[in-house]
Every structure is written in C-alpha cells, then in structure tokens.
Amino acid sequence: MLTSNFYALSGLVISLTFFPLFFFTFSKGKTNIARYFSYHLFAVAIWGIVTLLVGVNSGDPQVYHLWNLSFSLALFIPVFLLHSVLLMTERSSPAILILIYAQAILFALLTFFGRTFPTTKYMFNSMYYNQGGSLYLAAVIIWLGIVSLAHLLLLKHYWTAYPEKKKNALMLLLAIPIGFGGGVMNFLPAFGIDIFPFGNFLIPFYSMIVAYAIFQYQFLEIQYVLRKGLTYIIVISLIALTYSLTIILFEPLLKELIGHETMLPGILATFILGIVFAPLRLKVEYLVDRTFFKKTHKEIVRQNELLQQELMRSEKFKMVSNIARGIVYEIRNPLTTIKALSRHIEERLDDKEFLIKSSQTIDRQVERVNALLHKLLNFSTPSTPDLKQASIYNVFDDVLNILGREFLERNVRLIKNFEKNEAKVLQIDPVQFRQALYNIILNALEAMPEGGTLTLTTRIKPFSDIVQKNFDPKVNNFFEIKIFDTGRGIPQESLPLIFDPFYSLEEKKIGLGLTIAHKIIKDHGGNIIVESEVNKGSTFTIELPLMR
C-alpha cells in the first residue's frame, strides 16, 4: 500500500505542476512552437492524472486497463516535444513528422487492443504492473530514440544559435535528462525489473525548469513579467492543495498506523492553514524572494523594471527589422529596372527615341525611391503638427478630388453622410491630416478591386461614449470620422498588425501608408479604431478631441 500511494502521489504532483504550465503556455504562446510544446505539456499532465488513478487502484487486478491508457498517452509525450524542437531549430520535415505521429498512433492502437502488454504481474508487494512483450520493447526503443533525437537537435542548435537564444536551448537541454530520465523508470517494472519508479518525482522539476525559462528568458517567445503577488498565490495554493490531497490519499495508511479517522483532521488542518497564513505573510514573502527570485524586494522591483525596458527594446528591434525588410522589397524593383535600362542604353546609343523613354523611366524610378525614403524619413523623424483652424470638409474634398480617378477605375460608389453644421472647423494640421485621410481611403479602395461602396460619416461624439479616458481634461467632445468599405475585410488575427511598418495582407502591397496615418492621428491627440470582418468590409473610426 505504501509504494502504491507513492506512485499515486507522484501522479498528483505531476498533474499539479504541468496543468498550470500548459494553460499558461497555451494561452500566452502565439507561435507554432509554443502551441506544440503546450500539447507536449498537456500530454504529460494527462499522463499524471492517469498515474494518480493507477496508484489509487493499483491493488485491483483490472488496473491493466489504466496501464494501457497510461502507456498510450506516454507515447505522444516525446512526439510533441520533437515536433516543437524541429520547429524551434527550423528543421521541420513533413516526412519525419508523419513517421513519428504514425508510430505513436500505431502503438497506441496495439496497446488499446491488448497486444503490447501480454500479462500483468503483482510487484512491490502492493500493486499490479503490466508486463511488456516484444512490441512493448520496440515501442520503448523508438520512444527513447525520439527523445534522443530531440536532445541532439537542441544540442546542435545550442552551438549555432545566437547568444540570446542559447539560454533557452540550455534550459531545455538540462530539463530533458531530468524529466525524461525520471520517466524512463516507469518502463523498468514492465520488463520485470524490480525497481520502483521513484523517478516520477523528478518529472515536476522538468516543468519548473521550463517555467523558469519562460519567465526569465522568454522561452517560446512568451514575454511575461513575473510578479511576486502571482508567485505567492501559486505557491500557497499548491502547498494547501497538495497538503489536503496528500492527507486524503494517505488516509488508509494513517488509519492502520494510528487507528482512527484522519480525513476530518486533514481538512480542518487545511482550513486552519488558510486562516493563520495572514500573520505568516511576511515570512512567506521572504522565503519566496530568497528561493525563487534570489533577491530582496527592492532588487526584484528593479529587475522587473529592467525586464520591461528590455521587452520594449526588443519590440523596437523587431520594428526596425520589419522596416528594413520593407525597404528591400520596395527599392528592389526600381533598382532592377534602372540596372536593366543602363545596360541597354550602352547597346542602343544611336536610338534617340529609346534613350528618351529610358531616361523618363529611370527618372520615374528614382522619384519612386526618393518618395519612399521621404516617407520613411517623415515616419522616423518626429514632427509636431502645425495646428490651425481648418475646415475638415475642405480636407475631405481635396482628398476625394485627388482620388476621383481611382473611384471611377475601381467602380466604387461614394456615399457621404456629413454633418456639416457641426464642428466644420477643427484644430488640425491640414497638410498632415490630408495625408492621413488619403492613405486610409486609398487603402479602402484597394480592398475593393471588383467594386463596392465607400461610406464617409461624420458626427459629434460625446466624451462619455469614449472607451479610452486618457485624454486631456480640457477635452469636451470628439469629432468622429467613420470610413466604411465593402471590401474583402481583414482577418481578426491581422487587425493588431495593420499599423505596423510595411505590414500588408498582400506581398505586392507593402508600404507605410497606414503606419503614417496612425502616427498623424496620434500626433493630433486622436484615436483610431479598426473593425473588420472577412468578405464583409472594414470600418476605420477616427476620434479627434474637441477642446472646451
């Protein structure tokens, strides 16, 4: 009974440590690497629950059904790990993925039909343990091979990765031998080796190392600043829950030792633990600070501030990377054209008509590059709007006149719902705001290549209707502009990115239009909101503050 309860306790601790990590990774991770790694964590967590059930029912000869389920789950643990490692190391191969998933499914089916474990054996004087045959041996060898391959790929990735990525790889390189090394001990009794799988208690350390890598080094590209309050809640909850469940789990053993009911005292002890915790709060904080953070309270606050700054720098570097990539795409075509024409000019110096056309083409391409660099300079160089009293509807008329031909060529109908009697004159920079409206309306027209309707609406919006309240206290109301198109729409996952430099849903339509429009509106103290649904159109809402 004692050993079987230890096996159940190991399953309990595994599920308690892996489930929270799975939910956190699944909800916060935004990459395919994070998604498949979260599946790996989920497989371990579910396996932990089954291990708990096996331990609780280990004295029942029918427990072999649970053993079959346990092994079937264990088959997928290294598969999801290798899948995430292949993505992490950029070595993903469809053939390898099909092979590892197929073998896991095959052995799971063989186990389900009772082919993997021919017999069951009573071991450790306390529990029935399935005994494996040749198929089990083959499955275990493949299981170990997948784990080893993942570890080797990580090791190679560690030596070739950039310095900032090395720590993530190192954390996983340390975690795999600990976690999987402990888990391997579950295979030994199935071969008749009389060694109890105490190695299960090493598996939770695997989750702890992964959690440390996420919070400390943004493993899986999850950017999250660890807060002390959250850490205290997690530690206290785990202590209370583990204590309560352990008392309940060991109730039969304690009955034999002391001869009376133990569940009620255990539950009362847990309740008392919660009541008396308040006076012990400072002591718990100190222990958490020294054990998990290795620093004093002031040092932790300072470290979190530095981490926030580092995350902001990381985002800026990402933006610079996007801008550089966009410049390459935009400038490459004009330069290619200029280079081709320069070669032909040498061959056709006597063709005056060709020289004139080539000169004009080169001039247009140079202007194109110059215009891009000018836009980029305006975007990167902060410029304060020259605010003055100007008619917003005159700005609209200028933009619509410039784009008149675009409306005709694209067969787009224009509807204007202007409230011209209200706030006709606004405090704006007419030149900058004309550029912002031009970029947004042009973007709407490009979303309707086969025709449609563009609706422009203006109105006075009460301050109470504004969701964001971080405006100047002198603001009275808002002038709202809605630009609605019936185009192809924007996928929900792309909405947060549309104002990023050079971001576009089409590779051939890369630029700074919406980015510049967003910056101009923000510089005017305004706000811009985008709502969209695929194949149903998009609405850009601009809110400009009206001072008292």
Sequence and secondary structure as in RCSB ss.txt:
>XXXX:A:sequence
MLTSNFYALSGLVISLTFFPLFFFTFSKGKTNIARYFSYHLFAVAIWGIVTLLVGVNSGDPQVYHLWNLSFSLAL
FIPVFLLHSVLLMTERSSPAILILIYAQAILFALLTFFGRTFPTTKYMFNSMYYNQGGSLYLAAVIIWLGIVSLA
HLLLLKHYWTAYPEKKKNALMLLLAIPIGFGGGVMNFLPAFGIDIFPFGNFLIPFYSMIVAYAIFQYQFLEIQYV
LRKGLTYIIVISLIALTYSLTIILFEPLLKELIGHETMLPGILATFILGIVFAPLRLKVEYLVDRTFFKKTHKEI
VRQNELLQQELMRSEKFKMVSNIARGIVYEIRNPLTTIKALSRHIEERLDDKEFLIKSSQTIDRQVERVNALLHK
LLNFSTPSTPDLKQASIYNVFDDVLNILGREFLERNVRLIKNFEKNEAKVLQIDPVQFRQALYNIILNALEAMPE
GGTLTLTTRIKPFSDIVQKNFDPKVNNFFEIKIFDTGRGIPQESLPLIFDPFYSLEEKKIGLGLTIAHKIIKDHG
GNIIVESEVNKGSTFTIELPLMR
>XXXX:A:secstr
 HHHHHHHHHHHHHHHHHHHHHHHHHHH  SHHHHHHHHHHHHHHHHHHHHHHHHHTTTSGGGHHHHHHHHHHHH
HHHHHHHHHHHHHTT   HHHHHHHHHHHHHHHHHHHTT S  EEEEETTTEEEEE  HHHHHHHHHHHHHHHHH
HHHHHHHHHHS HHHHHHHHHHHHHHHHHHHHHHTTHHHHTT     GGGGGHHHHHHHHHHHHHHH GGG    
  HHHHHHHHHHHHHHHHHHHHHHTHHHHHHHH S  HHHHHHHHHHHHHHTGGGHHHHHHHHIIIII S HHHH
HHHHHHHHHHHHHHHHHHHHHHHHHHHHHHHHHHHHHHHHHHHHHHH TT HHHHHHHHHHHHHHHHHHHHHHHH
HHHHHS      EEEEHHHHHHHHHHHTHHHHHHTTEEEEEE  TTS  EEEE HHHHHHHHHHHHHHHHHT TT
 EEEEEEEEEEEGGG S   S TTEEEEEEEEEEE SS   GGGGGGTTSTT  SSTT   SHHHHHHHHHHHTT
 EEEEEEETTTEEEEEEEEEEE 
